[in-house]
Amino acid sequence: MNNYLGIALSLAYIALVLILATLMQKKWQMSEEGSRKLVHILVGNWVFITPLFQDLWALILVPALFVGINYWSKKRQVIQAMERGDDSWGTVYYALSLLFLSLMSWLLNWPIALYGGVLIMAYGDGLAALIGQAYGAKHPIAAFSHKSWPGSWTVLVMATVISGVCLSFFAPALPLIHQLMIALVAGLLAMLIELQGTRGLDNLTLPLGLGLFLAFASQGADTEFLLYLGVILICLATATMKGKLSLDGLTTALVMGAGMYGLGGSSLAYALLTFFLIGTLATRFGKKGQLAKGQSKPRNWRQVVCNALPSLLMALFYHQTKDPSYQWIGLTVFAAAAADTLASELGSRFNHPVYLITNGQRVTKGLSGGVSLPGLVASLLGSVILALWTLTDFSWKGYSWAIILGFLGSVIDSMLGALFQRKYLGANGDLQDKPAYKGQEIAQGVSWVSNNGVNLVSLTLVALLAYLVQRVIGG
């Protein structure tokens, strides 16, 4: 009975909000942007109806329904009170974020993700737009022409307050100082994510990023977690200011770092930090040798996700099952990621022949799928270093297998890169990973397979192999 009551109240409430916004736009001459933001803010209060739902299907029905309705309205410009006359898909992203966070909240028992993520999007982003529009013209942010300091400070303050309230309600066991520190970091994270929002995409990235961060940080955060959070913030900020990491890479890495610690424990968290540090140092040392990879660019969110997602999933499995073997698998995946990174960055630094791993053909340094003796040595070194984090809990046997599988992961990555990754012809006729100009045709490989995709698949395969080793032999 409560399911149907919740659905009825949800539909009635959203209809009431749309009617109110339409009346204010047509009868009281509220601006298009004003009515849109009124809907944006008020619809977020839907989360307070969700306790009525007793089954998952009922909880996700309304968000799923409005994904379709909002898409239709955007294409046809039907509900004028919530549409904007541009190419923004913010209303669709809004409904998608409600859907994803509802699923996460129910399946993983993380209500803080739903409440925190949605309310920060609704009130933080919504009020920021209104205040920025009213007071931001004289205070633009130079690096983000479409954003203003008043709007960004509004996001920071609202996200901090909402995060603090959510933590006090959903994680009351945390000491007050811990709640305050996490809330401040959440506020900073929200501001950075909102700065990058274009075409309404922050209606997806802001609630998901903050929902995940609060869920991760509330999993029994202790003093060590706060210190860890401070260290990775300093490291990530330094890398971003030096041009080694993009801003979206920073925010993604911060969320994933919180997840590694909150779900998988300190060893996985420190393994992520170690991987980041040695990867950054290796890139700095090896940048002169990256001929086939094209001009170096800061690492972005895609690279962060593709290198860390398999380990984060292992952390989640550990959190849900309390089976320590998943910690070992996650650490082994990081060993493979480090092996591949050092092979790529350091291997190309030395004047040594590079051969395609599939047929032994001589290729340009830095080409995906190419291997060299220095690259193989660097790969083994990366695996040895990252696998050290297994020694504390998994003995020499676990350490040895982590080294083997980490090195094997680098070989698998080279095989996949040689066979499937898209490649282009350079000016001298040699293959290279990056296009020489925009729109250049692919000379070899599969058009939709990038280096990031190869990394994600190879690390996933390492996780599967590690799982088999753990179950059959014992890691």
Secondary structure as GFF3:
##gff-version 3
##sequence-region A 1 475
A	DSSP	alpha_helix	2	26	.	.	.	ID=ss1
A	DSSP	alpha_helix	32	43	.	.	.	ID=ss2
A	DSSP	three_ten_helix	44	52	.	.	.	ID=ss3
A	DSSP	alpha_helix	56	76	.	.	.	ID=ss4
A	DSSP	three_ten_helix	80	82	.	.	.	ID=ss5
A	DSSP	alpha_helix	90	107	.	.	.	ID=ss6
A	DSSP	alpha_helix	111	119	.	.	.	ID=ss7
A	DSSP	pi_helix	120	125	.	.	.	ID=ss8
A	DSSP	alpha_helix	126	135	.	.	.	ID=ss9
A	DSSP	beta_strand	140	141	.	.	.	ID=ss10
A	DSSP	beta_strand	144	148	.	.	.	ID=ss11
A	DSSP	alpha_helix	149	170	.	.	.	ID=ss12
A	DSSP	alpha_helix	176	195	.	.	.	ID=ss13
A	DSSP	alpha_helix	202	217	.	.	.	ID=ss14
A	DSSP	alpha_helix	223	241	.	.	.	ID=ss15
A	DSSP	alpha_helix	247	264	.	.	.	ID=ss16
A	DSSP	alpha_helix	266	286	.	.	.	ID=ss17
A	DSSP	three_ten_helix	287	289	.	.	.	ID=ss18
A	DSSP	alpha_helix	301	321	.	.	.	ID=ss19
A	DSSP	alpha_helix	325	347	.	.	.	ID=ss20
A	DSSP	beta_strand	355	356	.	.	.	ID=ss21
A	DSSP	beta_strand	370	371	.	.	.	ID=ss22
A	DSSP	alpha_helix	373	387	.	.	.	ID=ss23
A	DSSP	three_ten_helix	388	390	.	.	.	ID=ss24
A	DSSP	alpha_helix	391	420	.	.	.	ID=ss25
A	DSSP	beta_strand	424	425	.	.	.	ID=ss26
A	DSSP	beta_strand	431	432	.	.	.	ID=ss27
A	DSSP	alpha_helix	451	472	.	.	.	ID=ss28
###
